[in-house]
Amino acid sequence: MTTASGPRKETDGAAPAYPKQHYIGGRWCAPDGAATTLPLVNPADGTRWGGIPTGSAADVDRAVDAAAGALRSWSATSPRERTRLLLRMADGLDARAERMARDITHEMGTPLGESRRLQVPLGIRTFRRTAEILSGMSAREDLGATVVHRTAVGTVGCLTPWNYPLYLVATKVAPALAAGCTVVIKPSELAPGGALHLADVAHRAGLPPGVLNVVLGDGPETGRALAGHPRLDALSFTGSAAVGRRVAAEAGAALTRVTLELGGKSPSVLLPDADLEPAVRATVQKAFQNAGQTCAALTRLLVPRALLPDAADLASGCAGRYLPGPPSDPETVLGPLASEAQRTRVAAYIRSGTAQGARLITGGPDRVRGLEAGAFVHPTVFTDVPPDAAIATEEIFGPVLSLIPYDTEDEARRIADGLGSGLSAAVWSRDEERAYRLAMGLRVGSVSVNGAPAHPDAPFGGFKESGFGRERGRAGIEEFRTTQAVHRTPPRVGDE
């Protein structure tokens, strides 16, 4: 086992100062009655820097009532007006981009450079691009004398995770508003800042009261109350498959339409003729981005058995460049995990890898020297991983990569497609058509061939246990629309 040299040290910046209250009906407001305070903890050093209230069922009721009350007038606004407000919100987010980047870094540990480069710009772009797409969409189709209208599905609940606390809020809220829906957000209690900044920006942009609401709280109480609320018309959830099942059950009891994005265990398949170095380097980068806390992370590297030693050496060398360090340092590329609980979980997976027969070649479960107070994990690579080991079949959500050998292309396909999840994948071959054929045969929502980047407007979502429904681009807006057919009397011959 090898590990990188000692980490850099630096003092983190000032704690975030965003509002820590509910935003309901166009006002910042305290909880309805006594509320438990949920701590906000800096994962880089374990210090508590604030807290948020746990929203009750009564708080959720208030928010849903506000959203339902605003629905008729908001859904009746013109696409032009909705486009204008979405662009104003994008401008408002852009004006505080640096502040939000620092807040995200402080609250959930993304390195500051990555918060500036990805976390915040992706959220801003989502609002801008959604506005542009909306301006080119039609809400009417004529079928003879029948007019089919695309209309807002109604009042929407959004349950969002902590790993991309602005972007994954934006991918739900921007298309929902564009479609004419009103929204209630319950953000993660670990990283509520993205939703709270967005509410403040929306308020200042002139979004009508009740169109966007934020209720703070945890999953078991606040999230459950929102998921099962009888007055919601639709619910959008991003998170684990285990929680997604519970959310879907709560929503199903209320006959609420559901969109689920539930993560995965994405494979990167190197065919025998692949260009090894760029394929391994790109896979390691995708596996370790955001400390591995990305639903589409490429955490399984499938390698022809004859190439496994070379691939392992390359992966180990690439992993060594991901030096853990304080997230507030712009040079850091691997920050802490979002919480101590997540660090403990990832360390347990790393220990299980060795116990189940995989060979650890870099990293490990021990705390990072010099950063013991934080939720840091060594960048970790295993080779000779049995395809049925826990580290090869379960979503870890940490910087852990498994190299799995195979003997035939058919075996590689079976391993790649053999899990219950199906969110994303990558295929590598010098023969582009060969890679494309394999990609088309995988039951996953998104496949990259030879490192090709995903178009930001392409639909995103999974097959099988990775959920259903699609986000981003035109498909993201359609997720929040439904149809109404108005059958009119055909004109008589000769009538004008």
N, C-alpha and C positions, 0 to 999 in steps of 0.2 A: 504493500500500500504506500502511496506517495501523497503528500499534501503540499500545497503552495506555501511560500514563505509567509512571514508574519504580516498581518493586516496593517493598513494605514489607520491612524487615529485622528479624529477631528471632532470638535464639538458641534452638535446639531444646532440648527437655527431656531428662531423663535417659534413658539407653539402657534398653531392656527387660531385665528380669532373670528371665525365665521359664527353666525348665530347658532345657538344650541337649543332651539325651541322648535315646536311644530310650526308649519306654515299652512294655515287652513283658511280658505275663503278670502285670500288676499291679505291676511294678517299673520304676524308672528304671535304665537300664543302659548301659554303654559299648559301643562297637562290638565285634564278634567279630573281633579281630585289628587290624592296622594299618589306619587309615582316613585318606583325604584330608580335610582341613578345608576346607569351603566358606565363603567369607567372607560376613558379613552387613554390608551397606553402607547407610548413610543416604542416600537419593536426593536429599535436600534440599541436602546439601553434599559428598557423595562420600566421607565418612569411614567407615572400617571400625570397627565397634563390637563385633564378636563373630564367632563362627563355629560351624558345626555339622558333625558328621561325615557322611561319605558311607557310607550303609548298604550292606553287601555282600549278595550272594545268601544268604550264611549268616545274616545278620541278618533278611532277609526270611523265610527258612525258619523261624527261631525264632518270628517274629511270627505267621506263618500256622499253625504248629503250635499255638501258644498259643490262637489263635482257634478252630481246629478242635477242640481239646481241650475248649473251654468251650461248644461249640455245643449239645450235647445237653441240658445242664442249663439253659442260658439259654433255649433255644427252648421248654423245658417250663415255664418260669415263666408265671404267669397274666398276662393283659393288665393286670389291676389292679396287679400288682407292677411291671411294666414302666412303667406310667403313673406310679406313685409315684416311681420312680427318674428318669424323664425330668423330672419336675417338680422333683426335688431338684437335678438338674443345671442346670435353668433358674435356680433360686434361687442356685446357686453362681456361675453366670456373672453374674447380676445384681449379686451382692455385689462383684464386681471389675470392674464395667462401666467405670468411669473409667480404671482401670489398663489394661484391654485397649484402650480407645479411644486412649490415649496410645501404647501399644505399636504398634498398627496404623499410626498416624500416623508414628511413628519408622521403622518397618521398610519401609513401602512408599509413604509420601508422601501418603496421603489427608488433606485438611485436617482439623484436629481437630474443628471443628464438624460436619463430615460424618461423621467416625468416631463421634462421640457421638450423632448424629441417625439415622444409617442403619446403618453397619457393624456396630456392637455390638447395638443393639436388634433388628435383623433376625435375628441369630443367636439371641438369647434368645427372641424370639417364636417362632421355628421349633420350639424344644424345647417350649415351653408349648403351642403349638397342636397339635403332633403328639401330645402326650399327651392333649389333649382329644378329638381326632379318634379316636385309638385306643380311647378309652373308649366310643365309640359304634359301633364296628365289630364285625361278627359274623365269626367264623371258621368257621361251619358253615352248610351249606345241605342241606336234605333233598330228594332227588329220589326219591320213592317210598321204597323200602327202601334206596336208595343214599345214603350220607352223603358229601358233598363237603366236605373240610376245606381251609381256606386256611392254609398253613403256611409257615414261614420257608424262603427259597430256600437258605440255608446260610451259609457263610463268605464274606464280601464284602471285596473290595479297593477302596479309594477313592483316586483320584489327583486332587488338588485344586489349583487355580491360586492365583495371588498377588493377584488384583485385589480379591477380597472374602474375606480369609483366615480369618474366622470364619464368616460367613454361608454360604459355599459348602461348607464342611465340615459345617455344621449341616444343610444341605438333603440331605446324603447320610447322615450318621451318625444323626440323630434318627429318620428313618423306618426305617432298617435295624434299629436297636435295637428300635423299636416292633414291627417284624414278627417279632422273635425271632432275628435274624441276629447273628452276631459279626463284628467289623470290624477290618481293618488299614488305616490311613491312611498314605499317603505325601504329605505336604503339599509345596507349592512350597518350594524351597530359598531363594527370595527373601524369603518371608514365612511362616515356620513357626509363628509365635506363636499363631495361632488354634487350631491342632490341639494344641499343647503346653499351652496354657491349658485346653483342653477335657479333655485327659487328666488334668491335675491336679485339675480340678473333679470329673470322674467318679470318680477315686480317692477323693477326700474324701467323695463322695456315697454310697460303698459299692457301686459297680458291681463285680460279681465279677471276679476276675483273669482275664485272657484275653478278656473280652468286647469290650474296646476296646484297640487297640494302635496305636502310632505308630512308624514307621520313618522316620528322616530321610535325606536324600540327594538326588541329582540325578535327572534323567529317564533319561539313557542307561544308567546302571548300576542304580540302585535302582528307579526306576520301571519299567524293562523287566523286572527280575526279578519284580516284583509282578504286572505285567500278564500275564505268561506263566506264572504259577505254577500247576502242575497240581492243587493242592489247593484252589484257589479255586472256589467255585460261581458267583460273580457278580462283575462288575467295573463300577464307575461312574467315568467320567472326564469332567472338564470342561476344555476347552482349545481349541487351534486345530484346524482340520480336518486339517492336515498331520500333526500329532502323533496326532490321533484315528485316522487310518488305520493308523498303525504300532501303536498300542495295540490296535485291533481285530484286527489281523493276529496279534499275539502272543497275545491272548486266544482268537482263533479256533483257533489251533493246539492249544490246550489244551481246546477245546470249552467255554469259559467264557462264560456269559451276560453280555451287555454292555449298558450304558446309556451313551450318548454325548451330551453337550451341547457343540456345537462352534462356537458363535458365529454371527455373520452380518454382513450389510451392510444394515441395516434402513432401509426407505424411510418417509418422511413425505410423504403425497400431499395436496397442497392442490388441491381441486377449484375450479373458477372462482367458485363462490358462497361460498367459505370466508371466515370472518372472519379477515382476514390477520394482524392484530397478535398476538392470542393464539396462533394456530397457529405463527407464526414464533418467538415467544418460548418456547413450550413445546418446540419442536423443538431450538432452541439449547441449552436447559437439559438435555434428554435427550442431546444430542450431547456436551456438555462435562462431564456428571456424572462424578465420579471421574477427572477429566482425560481423559475419553473412553475410559477403560479399563473399559468395560462391554459385555458381549456383546450386549445388546439396544439399544445406543445408536442413536439415530436419526441416522445420518450422511449420508443422502441426502434432500434436500428437493426434491421434484418440484413445479414451479410452472408454471402456465399462462404461456405466453410473454409475454402482455400485462402480466402482473403481476410479471414478473421484476425490473424496476428497483426497484419499491417493496419487494418481498421482500428484495432484496439490501441496500437501505438499512436495513431493519429488522434483518436478521441482523447486519449490521456494528455497528449500535448496541448490540444485545444482547451481542455478543461483547466489546465494549469494557468491559462491566461485569465481565468475568471477569479480574480483575487478578491475575497470578501473584504469589505471595507465599509466605513460609515456612509450611509446613503446621502448625506448632505454634501459629501465631497463630489464635485462634478466629474472626477476621474474614476470613481467607483463604477464597476459594471455588475457586481453581484452584491446586493444589499441583503438585509435580513428577511426572513419570512414575516408574514403579517402579524404573527402572534406567537407567544411561547407555546400555546397549545398546538399550533401548527408545527412548530419546530419539534416538539416531542413526538408528534405523529410521524413526521418524515424520518426522524432518527430511528423509530421503531421499524419502519419499512426497510431502512438500510440494514439493520441488524438481521431482519428476516431474509434478506437477499443472500447473505453469507450462509445462514442456517439452511436455506433451501438449495444450496449447491452452486450458486453463482460465484464467480471469482471477482473480488474487488480489486480494481487496478489503480484507482485514485479516489481520494476523499475518505468518507467514513462518517460514523454517527457521532463522534466526539465533538464537543464544543470547540469553536474556533478560538485559538489562543489570542489573548489580548482583547477579545470581544465577548467574553463570557457572559456579560450582563444582558446581551441582546439575543434575539432569536435567529442567530446565524447558523447556517449549515454549510459544510464543505461541499464544493462542486464534486459530485460523485459519479463514477462510471463503473459499471460491472460488465464483464464479458463472460462468455460461455453460460449465458443465462438460460435455464430451462424455460420453454415457452409457457409452462403452466405455473411458474413461480409467481408469488404475489406481486413482486416488483415488475413483472412482465404483463400482468393482467389487470391490475387495479390502479386507478388514478391516484398518484401520490401527491401531486401539487407541491413539488419541491424540485431542486436541481439534481435530479437523479436520472441517468441514462442507462438503458439496458441494451447490450449488444447480444443479439440472438442469431446463432448460426443456422443455415439451412443448406440443403443439398440440391434441390431442384426448384425450378421456378414455380411449379405447381404447389410444392410445399410452402414456399414463401407466400404465395397467395392465400393458402389455407391459414397460415399463422397470422398474416396481416388482417384477414377478414374473419378470424375465428372467435372474436370476442363479442360480447353483447353490445358494446358501444360502436359507434360509427360516425364520428364527427369529421375528422380530417386525416390526410395521409400525404406522403410524398413518394415519388417513384423516380429512380435515377437510371439512365441508360444512354449510351452514345447513339443508340438507335431510337430516335424520337417516336416513331410509330410503334415500336415494341413497348416503350414506356406508356404511351397513350392507351394501347390495348389493355395493359394491366390496370391502368388507372380506371378505365371504364368498367372493368370487371369488379371493382371494389364497392362494397355497399357503405359508402361514406359520403358525407355532404360536400366535401371540398378536397380536391387532390391537386398538388403542385407537381408538375413534370419538370425535372431537371432544375429545380430552384426557381421556377417562374413565380413572380409575385402575384398575389391575389388582387384582382381589380377591386377597389374599395366599394364599388356599387354592386358587386356580385352577391347573390343571395348567400346567407350564411346560416347553417343549421345542420342538424344531424339526422342519421337514420337510427333505427333500432332504439337502444336504451339511451342514446344521445339526445332524444327528444323529438319534437315535431314542431312545424312552423318554421318560418324563415325571417331573418332580420337583414337590414341594410338595403339600400337602394330602393328601387320600385317595389320589390317584393316585401320590403319592410313596411311600406305604406299600405300595401294591399292587405297585410296581416290585420290591420285595424279598420278595414272597410268591409262592408257587406252589400248585398244587392237588394234593390226594390224594383219590381216590375210593375209598371202602370200600363194597363191594357186599355187602349182608347178605341173608340168606334172608328173603323176605316172610313175615309172620306168617300162619298158617293161619286160615281163617274159624272163629270161635268161640274162638280163643285170646285170652287177655288179655295 
